[in-house]
Structures are given as structure tokens and as C-alpha cells.
């Protein structure tokens, strides 16, 4: 009798584990992208900021010219620089080889980047990390060591990295010529801690309408209403309008017709729309709306977990971001 009971318990446990495994594979697991053939090498280094060793990875194409641009790419919550390089399908490294710029992937050390929101896990060993200081010092270090053009330093990131990009636009516009924030909106006023200087640098935002974490229409940041709670956010359109108003761009935005993006296979993969605020100044604000897109950067090489919403393989997010960066003129 006891053996039969134990057998049933064992079979039940096996069934439970099988169900959990199947759910993991369906909602969370996704295979890594193939590593492309690149001309340069990736190096890992550290620097000390306020007594804390901060890690970053740099990709420099072979034979990169002096005074080349520098692009900083920031990861999401709970990740590191290596993971965002993979999750963007090595897209920025590919573009760096093609267009001649360097890429750096810093790691936050804390769970979240210390962005404009009052809510988040920004501490290590009980102390908040000053990520604006880290990223500006890192930029200075890389420019000094490699001769990059200090007038063509750009920052982008996904999720928490996107939120941090928005903070850099507000608080360090003289150091970062333009930023691109993916799957990120600004906090509402009660949740906002950034110091406004009266203007910002140029900004591109790229958000999906079906993002289950950072909702396109605004509201509380969370996954399934339970995880990753990060306070109340503005909508994507209100965030873009905030930056247009901050930079005194009073003209109505130009809305480009909705376009079908094309995947590597040549088939329409998703629809997107570009809304651009611009006047006679050199500052631009652009909102790229990915219709039906979930949480993360669209690209052709890596499919995101189903848990974070639909994962269109196009448009090419890194390429659109580099196109936005490359057209920005020096202030």
C-alpha cells in the first residue's frame, strides 16, 4: 500500500515538473542568436566609481578611424552588458563594423539603472549608485583612451536601460548628443526625481503597443501586475510631448504614414509609425510606435520570450537607432 502511495506521489511530482518545464520553455526560454563574424574583438574592463568596481564591455571594429562615434548600450533590470549585447542580436556590433563606430556595454551592478523614477532597486551594499556619474566618467575614459569624438557620443538602452537613457538626456545633454529609449516612458510627476535643466538632447523612443510591462498608454510598470513594479509612468505619447515641450518645439509633430516592416525573409512582419517633433533647432524628438510589439527591441536575430509580449523580428531597431544618431548635428 505504501509503495503504491509513494509511486503515485512520485508520478505526480514528475508530472508537475514536466508541466513547469513545458511552461518555462513556452513562456521564457528562447535560444541564443548565432554569433556573427565580426572584424573586432570584445574586451572586458572595470573602473572604480565612488569605491565601487563597475564593469563594462567594449567592442571596437578592426581599423576603426580616430574621432569615431561611440554608442553606449544599456541592459534591462537584473541583467548585465553581456546579455543586452546578445538580446539585441549583436545588432550594434554589426552596425559598428559597417559604419565605423565603437560600442560599449556597461553593467549597472544594481538590479535597476538609477533612472528618473523614485521607485526601483538602485542600491548595492545599501548605497545608491550614481549611474549618471558612472556613465559620464566612463565616456570621458573611453574618449581619452581611444580618441573617440566627444561630440558624437550616444546612449541607448532597453527597459531599465531605456529609462536610464532618458535620464542622461535630461541631466547630461552636453555629454550625450542623442539617446534612444526602447520600452521606456518617463515617470509621472509624483514619481519623478530628475533635475531639469530647461532642455535635453535629441531623443528617439521606440515602444510597442502590446508591451505588458511598460504600457504604451502609461500606468504602473509591472509584469502580470505582480513583478517588476516601478511606479506610475506617463504614456509614450505624453513622454515624447514632454521632451518636445522641454525643448520648446512648438510645431505640431509630423506623423509619417504607418509602414509595414519587412523581415529578413522578405515578408511583412509588423506595422510601425514614426512621429517627429522638430523645429529650427538641432534637437529632435521622435516616437517610433511598433504596433502589436511587446517589451524589447525589435530585430531579426533573437526572438524574445513570450512572457514579455509579442516579439516582431522587424523593423531593425538597432539600424533605426543608428540612423537617428548619425543624422544628429553637433550642438
C-alpha positions, 0 to 999 in steps of 0.5 A: 500500500505504501509503495503504491502511495509513494509511486503515485506521489512520485508520478505526480511530482514528475508530472508537475515538473514536466508541466513547469518545464513545458511552461518555462520553455513556452513562456521564457526560454528562447535560444541564443542568436548565432554569433556573427563574424565580426572584424573586432574583438570584445574586451572586458574592463572595470573602473572604480566609481565612488569605491565601487568596481563597475564593469563594462564591455567594449567592442571596437571594429578592426581599423576603426578611424580616430574621432569615431562615434561611440554608442553606449548600450544599456541592459534591462533590470537584473541583467548585465552588458553581456546579455543586452549585447546578445538580446539585441542580436549583436545588432550594434556590433554589426552596425559598428563594423559597417559604419565605423563606430565603437560600442560599449556595454556597461553593467549597472551592478544594481538590479535597476539603472538609477533612472528618473523614477523614485521607485526601483532597486538602485542600491548595492551594499545599501548605497545608491549608485550614481549611474549618471556619474558612472556613465559620464566618467566612463565616456570621458575614459573611453574618449581619452583612451581611444580618441573617440569624438566627444561630440558624437557620443550616444546612449541607448538602452532597453527597459531599465536601460531605456529609462536610464537613457532618458535620464542622461538626456535630461541631466547630461545633454552636453555629454550625450548628443542623442539617446534612444529609449526602447520600452521606456516612458518617463515617470509621472510627476509624483514619481519623478526625481530628475533635475531639469535643466530647461532642455535635453538632447535629441531623443528617439523612443521606440515602444510597442503597443502590446508591451505588458510591462511598460504600457504604451498608454502609461500606468504602473510598470509591472509584469502580470501586475505582480513583478517588476513594479516601478511606479506610475509612468506617463504614456509614450505619447505624453513622454515624447510631448514632454521632451518636445515641450522641454525643448520648446518645439512648438510645431505640431509633430509630423506623423509619417504614414504607418509602414509595414516592416519587412523581415529578413525573409522578405515578408511583412512582419509588423506595422510601425509609425514614426512621429517627429517633433522638430523645429529650427533647432538641432534637437529632435524628438521622435516616437517610433510606435511598433504596433502589436510589439511587446517589451524589447527591441525589435530585430531579426536575430533573437526572438524574445520570450513570450512572457514579455509580449509579442516579439516582431523580428522587424523593423531593425531597431538597432539600424533605426537607432543608428540612423537617428544618431548619425543624422544628429548635428553637433550642438 
